[in-house]
């Protein structure tokens, strides 16, 4: 992290690698959030973060069952232990998935409804908020590194010239990561708007 990071005069590659590693964290988090957002198609990512109260603790659904999306509007959950089928059904009903599970004793089926245009608009708004959070997190990483650069320049551990060069590099990397977040946003918005 940035607190432990020391800038070494002339080592712009090390600086770049460190910044990219830290800026990649909000991007990875954003990717996970996008995967769990429902589009027009069924995907098991919609179920993966649902937590089930069983065996005396809260467990992720993916650790209790086989998840599948056999067609565009159907999700199936096959628990490895049939004793937890009720707990799984309850967790799905209480989640924000907006669908009711049907249980035949062996497999839980979730028939997803066609998303209304209002729901799509709502999802696009949520997507916008998540995208902005990602951009802010990337910019916060930039700010932390910018402070490290300024501090190093103030203490004269790096030259003014080198500090200027890596400040420019920092801005260039930030722009690349913000652009990456915007591309992910555009791709997801396209998926959300498809009927």
Buried (B, 14 or more C-beta within 10 A) or exposed (E): EBEEBEBEEEBBEEBBEBBBEBBBEBBEBBBEBBBBBBBBEBBBBBBBBBBBBBEEEEBEBBEBBEBBBEEEBEBBBEBEEEEBBEBBBBBBEEBEBEBEBEBEEEBBEBEBEEBEEEBBEEBBEEBEEBBEBBBEBBBBBBEBBBEBBEBBBEEEBBEEEBBEBBBEBBEEBBEEBBEBBEEBBEEBBEBBBEE
